[in-house]
């Protein structure tokens, strides 16, 4: 603010002094000289008010310009300030007043041999230039403010999108954690339960069951480590939106890191079923999929997770009941998955699942463009889904 005041004072002082000297350089000093000096000093003192009260200060300077050319410089500076900082109609009104004031000045005093008409044209052009300059400056400032506002909003929107993407990524990884660990731990619970309730088993069978539990715990720890590693680092390229899948690759595959292990495919479904059969479950699998190796990764992975969730829920809520798994479809026709299991007589354990697994599974299927539903009716629980498979 001080620099602006100093700049205005210096500029107006120099221009006022030049105006007075140029007017009286070829004239004899007279009473009007005292008037010009007085008006020049007064206008110079009023100039700082242009910063706080540009309209009022310019109006006073315009009146002084009608009396003496010493106020012309300050009056034109005021007109420029108003054109910069006030609405265009206010600037036009003061510019018209300025032209009128200088017309009065031109009638009262000679202007170095210039005719009154040319004098008036010169003043009008000058004030028009000031109006144009001020309007351009206002438009430029408004444009800059608009661009800055858009940049801030774009930055905020980008930050919001990044935050939402990270949250969605973590939700997907959490779903992967549930799908993988729930399946693995339900198998462990089945073998541990057999060891607990059949202490009279032979040492060989007990040793084999303990080995299965040990191997299952090792695999669960590996898969958990991979999911945690995904949570700690930003996901890179992943066409399905879940970096590294978080699944730990194919069941039973304990090799490789989080980013290098293969994704589940339709060919892994029989192995998944065999794991459940190894835990003592009766699982019937029927597949009639055309070109299963050509299934897109998102289709194959989603189908695998649906079947995995169905088998896990059957072990948890309907232990000992047979499970029927049917997979059909192909390119252009989509993929259909149907998992059914009989319900137990105990409604507390045999009823439909109440956990978050089906909620996350439904969201996963929706993200793949498919539809998932489940129902407990007719003494059985049914989980079925339809997933698009482009031709």
C-alpha positions as CSV (number, residue, x, y, z in Angstrom):
1,X,0.0,0.0,0.0
2,X,2.8,2.4,0.8
3,X,4.5,1.7,-2.5
4,X,1.3,2.5,-4.3
5,X,0.9,5.8,-2.5
6,X,4.5,6.7,-3.2
7,X,4.2,5.8,-6.9
8,X,1.0,7.9,-7.3
9,X,2.6,10.9,-5.4
10,X,5.8,10.8,-7.5
11,X,4.0,10.3,-10.8
12,X,1.4,13.0,-10.2
13,X,4.1,15.4,-8.8
14,X,6.3,15.1,-11.9
15,X,3.3,15.4,-14.3
16,X,1.9,18.4,-12.5
17,X,5.2,20.1,-12.5
18,X,5.7,19.4,-16.2
19,X,2.2,20.8,-16.9
20,X,2.8,24.0,-15.0
21,X,6.3,24.6,-16.5
22,X,5.1,23.8,-20.1
23,X,2.2,26.2,-19.8
24,X,4.1,29.1,-18.3
25,X,7.4,28.6,-20.2
26,X,6.4,31.1,-22.9
27,X,4.1,33.3,-20.9
28,X,4.7,36.2,-18.5
29,X,4.0,35.3,-14.8
30,X,0.7,36.6,-13.6
31,X,-2.1,36.1,-11.1
32,X,-3.1,32.8,-12.8
33,X,0.4,31.4,-11.9
34,X,-0.5,31.5,-8.2
35,X,-3.8,29.8,-9.0
36,X,-2.1,27.0,-10.9
37,X,0.5,26.5,-8.2
38,X,-2.3,26.3,-5.6
39,X,-4.4,23.9,-7.7
40,X,-1.3,21.8,-8.4
41,X,-0.4,21.4,-4.8
42,X,-4.0,20.7,-3.8
43,X,-4.5,18.1,-6.5
44,X,-1.1,16.5,-5.5
45,X,-2.4,16.2,-2.0
46,X,-5.7,14.6,-3.1
47,X,-4.0,12.0,-5.3
48,X,-3.4,9.5,-2.4
49,X,-7.2,9.4,-1.8
50,X,-7.6,7.7,-5.2
51,X,-6.6,4.4,-3.5
52,X,-9.4,4.5,-0.9
53,X,-12.0,6.8,-2.5
54,X,-11.3,6.8,-6.2
55,X,-14.8,8.1,-7.4
56,X,-15.0,11.0,-4.9
57,X,-11.4,12.0,-5.3
58,X,-11.6,11.9,-9.1
59,X,-14.8,14.0,-9.0
60,X,-12.9,16.7,-7.0
61,X,-9.9,16.6,-9.3
62,X,-12.2,16.9,-12.3
63,X,-13.6,20.1,-10.9
64,X,-10.1,21.4,-10.3
65,X,-9.2,20.5,-13.9
66,X,-11.9,22.9,-15.1
67,X,-10.2,25.7,-13.2
68,X,-6.5,25.0,-14.0
69,X,-4.4,22.7,-16.3
70,X,-2.3,21.9,-13.2
71,X,-5.0,19.4,-12.2
72,X,-5.2,17.7,-15.6
73,X,-2.6,15.0,-14.8
74,X,-4.2,14.1,-11.4
75,X,-7.7,14.1,-12.9
76,X,-6.7,11.7,-15.7
77,X,-4.9,9.5,-13.2
78,X,-8.2,9.4,-11.2
79,X,-10.2,8.5,-14.3
80,X,-7.8,5.6,-14.9
81,X,-8.2,4.4,-11.3
82,X,-12.0,4.5,-11.6
83,X,-11.9,2.6,-14.9
84,X,-9.7,-0.1,-13.3
85,X,-11.6,-0.5,-10.1
86,X,-15.2,0.5,-10.5
87,X,-18.1,-0.5,-12.8
88,X,-17.9,0.7,-16.4
89,X,-20.9,3.0,-16.2
90,X,-19.3,4.9,-13.3
91,X,-16.1,5.2,-15.3
92,X,-18.0,6.5,-18.3
93,X,-19.8,9.1,-16.2
94,X,-16.6,10.5,-14.8
95,X,-14.9,10.4,-18.2
96,X,-17.7,12.5,-19.7
97,X,-17.4,14.9,-16.7
98,X,-13.7,15.0,-17.3
99,X,-14.2,15.9,-21.0
100,X,-16.7,18.6,-20.0
101,X,-14.2,20.0,-17.4
102,X,-11.4,20.2,-19.9
103,X,-13.8,21.9,-22.4
104,X,-14.4,24.6,-19.8
105,X,-10.7,24.9,-19.3
106,X,-10.1,25.1,-23.1
107,X,-12.7,27.9,-23.4
108,X,-11.1,29.9,-20.5
109,X,-7.5,29.5,-21.5
110,X,-5.6,29.2,-24.8
111,X,-3.7,26.0,-25.5
112,X,-0.6,27.0,-27.3
113,X,-2.2,27.9,-30.6
114,X,-4.3,24.7,-30.8
115,X,-7.9,25.2,-31.9
116,X,-10.7,24.5,-29.4
117,X,-12.1,21.7,-31.6
118,X,-8.8,19.8,-31.9
119,X,-8.3,20.4,-28.2
120,X,-11.7,18.8,-27.4
121,X,-11.0,15.9,-29.8
122,X,-7.6,15.3,-28.1
123,X,-9.2,15.3,-24.6
124,X,-12.0,13.0,-25.8
125,X,-9.5,10.5,-27.3
126,X,-7.4,10.6,-24.2
127,X,-10.3,9.8,-21.9
128,X,-11.5,7.1,-24.3
129,X,-8.1,5.5,-24.2
130,X,-8.2,5.6,-20.4
131,X,-11.7,3.9,-20.4
132,X,-10.4,1.2,-22.8
133,X,-7.3,0.6,-20.7
134,X,-9.3,0.3,-17.5
135,X,-11.9,-2.0,-19.0
136,X,-9.2,-4.3,-20.4
137,X,-7.4,-4.4,-17.0
138,X,-10.7,-5.3,-15.3
139,X,-11.4,-8.0,-17.8
140,X,-7.9,-9.4,-17.4
141,X,-8.1,-9.4,-13.6
142,X,-11.5,-11.1,-13.8
143,X,-10.1,-13.8,-16.2
144,X,-7.2,-14.4,-13.9
145,X,-9.4,-14.8,-10.9
146,X,-11.6,-17.2,-12.8
147,X,-8.7,-19.3,-13.9
148,X,-7.2,-19.3,-10.4
149,X,-10.6,-20.4,-9.0
150,X,-10.9,-23.1,-11.6
151,X,-7.4,-24.3,-10.8
152,X,-8.2,-24.5,-7.1
153,X,-11.4,-26.3,-7.7
154,X,-9.7,-28.7,-10.2
155,X,-7.0,-29.4,-7.6
156,X,-9.6,-30.0,-4.9
157,X,-11.5,-32.3,-7.2
158,X,-8.4,-34.2,-8.1
159,X,-7.6,-34.6,-4.5
160,X,-11.1,-35.8,-3.8
161,X,-10.9,-38.3,-6.6
162,X,-7.5,-39.6,-5.5
163,X,-8.9,-40.0,-1.9
164,X,-12.0,-41.9,-3.2
165,X,-9.8,-44.1,-5.5
166,X,-7.6,-45.0,-2.6
167,X,-10.6,-45.7,-0.4
168,X,-12.1,-47.9,-3.1
169,X,-8.8,-49.7,-3.6
170,X,-8.6,-50.4,0.1
171,X,-12.2,-51.7,0.1
172,X,-11.4,-54.0,-2.7
173,X,-8.3,-55.3,-0.9
174,X,-10.4,-55.8,2.2
175,X,-12.8,-57.9,0.2
176,X,-9.9,-59.9,-1.2
177,X,-8.7,-60.4,2.4
178,X,-12.1,-61.7,3.5
179,X,-12.5,-64.0,0.4
180,X,-9.0,-65.5,0.8
181,X,-8.6,-65.8,4.5
182,X,-12.2,-66.8,5.2
183,X,-11.8,-69.7,2.8
184,X,-8.5,-70.8,4.2
185,X,-9.4,-70.4,7.8
186,X,-12.6,-72.3,7.4
187,X,-10.6,-75.2,6.0
188,X,-8.3,-75.0,9.0
189,X,-11.3,-75.0,11.4
190,X,-12.7,-78.1,9.8
191,X,-9.4,-80.1,10.2
192,X,-8.9,-78.7,13.7
193,X,-12.4,-79.7,14.6
194,X,-11.8,-83.2,13.3
195,X,-8.6,-83.5,15.5
196,X,-10.5,-82.2,18.5
197,X,-13.6,-84.5,18.2
198,X,-11.7,-87.6,17.0
199,X,-8.8,-88.0,19.5
200,X,-9.0,-91.8,19.0
201,X,-7.8,-91.5,15.4
202,X,-4.6,-93.3,14.5
203,X,-1.3,-91.5,14.9
204,X,-0.9,-91.4,11.1
205,X,-4.2,-89.7,10.5
206,X,-3.6,-87.3,13.3
207,X,-0.2,-86.5,11.9
208,X,-1.6,-86.0,8.4
209,X,-4.3,-83.7,9.8
210,X,-1.7,-81.7,11.7
211,X,0.3,-81.4,8.6
212,X,-2.7,-80.0,6.7
213,X,-3.3,-77.5,9.4
214,X,0.4,-76.5,9.4
215,X,0.4,-76.1,5.7
216,X,-2.9,-74.1,5.7
217,X,-1.6,-71.8,8.4
218,X,1.6,-71.2,6.4
219,X,-0.5,-70.4,3.3
220,X,-2.8,-68.1,5.2
221,X,0.2,-66.2,6.6
222,X,1.6,-65.9,3.1
223,X,-1.7,-64.6,1.7
224,X,-2.1,-62.2,4.6
225,X,1.4,-60.9,4.1
226,X,0.7,-60.2,0.5
227,X,-2.5,-58.3,1.3
228,X,-0.7,-56.2,3.8
229,X,2.1,-55.4,1.3
230,X,-0.6,-54.2,-1.1
231,X,-2.0,-51.9,1.6
232,X,1.4,-50.4,2.2
233,X,2.2,-49.5,-1.4
234,X,0.4,-47.7,-4.2
235,X,-1.1,-50.1,-6.7
236,X,0.4,-50.0,-10.2
237,X,-1.0,-51.4,-13.4
238,X,-4.1,-53.6,-12.8
239,X,-6.8,-53.8,-15.4
240,X,-9.3,-54.9,-12.8
241,X,-8.6,-52.2,-10.2
242,X,-7.2,-54.5,-7.5
243,X,-3.4,-54.4,-7.6
244,X,-1.9,-57.8,-7.3
245,X,-5.4,-59.2,-6.6
246,X,-4.5,-59.7,-3.0
247,X,-5.6,-63.3,-3.3
248,X,-2.1,-64.7,-3.1
249,X,-2.5,-66.3,-6.5
250,X,-3.8,-69.8,-7.1
251,X,-4.7,-71.9,-4.1
252,X,-1.9,-74.0,-2.8
253,X,0.7,-72.0,-4.7
254,X,3.1,-70.8,-2.1
255,X,5.7,-69.3,-4.3
256,X,6.3,-65.9,-5.6
257,X,5.7,-62.4,-4.4
258,X,2.6,-60.3,-4.1
259,X,3.0,-58.8,-7.6
260,X,4.2,-62.0,-9.4
261,X,1.7,-64.7,-8.4
262,X,-0.8,-65.7,-11.0
263,X,-4.5,-64.6,-10.7
264,X,-7.2,-67.2,-10.2
265,X,-8.7,-68.5,-13.4
266,X,-11.5,-70.8,-14.3
267,X,-9.0,-73.7,-14.5
268,X,-8.4,-73.3,-10.7
269,X,-12.0,-74.1,-9.8
270,X,-11.5,-77.9,-9.7
271,X,-8.5,-77.3,-7.4
272,X,-10.7,-75.1,-5.1
273,X,-13.3,-77.9,-5.0
274,X,-10.7,-80.5,-4.2
275,X,-9.6,-78.4,-1.2
276,X,-13.1,-78.5,0.1
277,X,-13.4,-82.2,-0.5
278,X,-10.1,-82.7,1.3
279,X,-11.7,-81.0,4.3
280,X,-14.5,-83.6,4.3
281,X,-17.2,-81.7,2.3
282,X,-19.3,-83.4,-0.3
283,X,-19.0,-81.1,-3.4
284,X,-20.4,-81.9,-6.8
285,X,-18.9,-79.8,-9.6
286,X,-20.4,-79.5,-13.1
287,X,-18.8,-77.2,-15.7
288,X,-19.9,-76.6,-19.2
289,X,-17.9,-73.5,-20.1
290,X,-16.8,-72.9,-23.7
291,X,-13.2,-71.7,-24.1
292,X,-12.5,-71.4,-20.3
293,X,-8.9,-70.4,-21.0
294,X,-10.1,-67.3,-23.0
295,X,-12.1,-65.8,-20.1
296,X,-11.2,-62.2,-19.3
297,X,-9.3,-61.8,-16.0
298,X,-12.1,-59.9,-14.3
299,X,-14.6,-62.6,-15.4
300,X,-12.5,-65.5,-14.2
301,X,-11.5,-63.9,-11.0
302,X,-15.0,-62.9,-10.1
303,X,-16.3,-66.4,-10.9
304,X,-13.6,-67.9,-8.7
305,X,-14.5,-65.7,-5.8
306,X,-18.2,-66.5,-6.1
307,X,-17.5,-70.2,-5.9
308,X,-15.0,-69.7,-3.1
309,X,-17.5,-67.7,-1.0
310,X,-20.2,-70.3,-1.6
311,X,-18.0,-73.1,-0.4
312,X,-16.8,-71.1,2.6
313,X,-20.4,-70.3,3.6
314,X,-21.4,-73.9,3.2
315,X,-18.7,-75.1,5.6
316,X,-19.5,-72.3,8.1
317,X,-23.3,-72.5,8.0
318,X,-24.2,-75.9,6.7
319,X,-21.3,-78.2,7.8
320,X,-21.7,-81.8,6.5
321,X,-24.3,-80.9,3.9
322,X,-23.6,-81.6,0.2
323,X,-22.8,-78.7,-2.1
324,X,-23.5,-78.5,-5.8
325,X,-21.6,-76.1,-8.0
326,X,-22.6,-75.4,-11.7
327,X,-20.6,-73.2,-14.0
328,X,-21.8,-72.6,-17.6
329,X,-21.6,-70.1,-20.4
330,X,-19.0,-68.8,-22.8
331,X,-17.9,-65.8,-24.9
332,X,-20.9,-63.6,-25.9
333,X,-23.3,-65.6,-23.7
334,X,-21.9,-64.6,-20.3
335,X,-20.9,-66.8,-17.4
336,X,-23.5,-68.3,-15.1
337,X,-22.5,-69.6,-11.6
338,X,-24.9,-71.5,-9.4
339,X,-23.8,-72.8,-5.9
340,X,-26.4,-74.7,-3.8
341,X,-26.2,-76.4,-0.4
342,X,-28.8,-78.0,1.8
343,X,-29.6,-76.3,5.0
344,X,-29.2,-78.0,8.4
345,X,-32.0,-78.4,10.9
346,X,-30.3,-75.9,13.3
347,X,-31.5,-72.5,12.1
348,X,-28.7,-70.8,14.1
349,X,-26.0,-72.4,11.9
350,X,-27.9,-73.5,8.8
351,X,-29.6,-70.3,7.9
352,X,-28.4,-68.0,5.2
353,X,-25.0,-66.2,5.8
354,X,-25.2,-62.9,7.7
355,X,-21.6,-61.7,7.3
356,X,-20.0,-59.1,5.1
357,X,-18.8,-61.6,2.5
358,X,-21.9,-61.5,0.4
359,X,-22.1,-57.8,0.6
360,X,-18.5,-57.4,-0.7
361,X,-19.2,-60.2,-3.3
362,X,-22.2,-58.3,-4.6
363,X,-20.2,-55.2,-5.0
364,X,-17.5,-57.1,-6.8
365,X,-20.0,-58.6,-9.3
366,X,-21.6,-55.2,-9.9
367,X,-18.2,-53.8,-10.7
368,X,-17.7,-56.5,-13.2
369,X,-21.1,-55.5,-14.8
370,X,-22.9,-58.6,-13.6
371,X,-25.7,-59.5,-11.1
372,X,-25.6,-61.6,-8.0
373,X,-28.4,-62.9,-5.8
374,X,-28.9,-65.4,-3.0
375,X,-31.9,-67.1,-1.4
376,X,-32.8,-69.6,1.2
377,X,-35.8,-71.6,0.2
378,X,-37.0,-75.2,-0.2
379,X,-34.5,-76.4,2.4
380,X,-31.5,-75.2,0.6
381,X,-29.4,-72.0,0.2
382,X,-28.7,-70.9,-3.3
383,X,-26.1,-68.4,-4.5
384,X,-26.1,-67.6,-8.2
385,X,-24.6,-64.9,-10.4
386,X,-24.5,-63.8,-14.0
387,X,-21.3,-62.1,-15.4
388,X,-21.0,-60.6,-18.8
389,X,-18.4,-62.2,-21.1
390,X,-17.8,-60.2,-24.3
391,X,-17.6,-62.2,-27.5
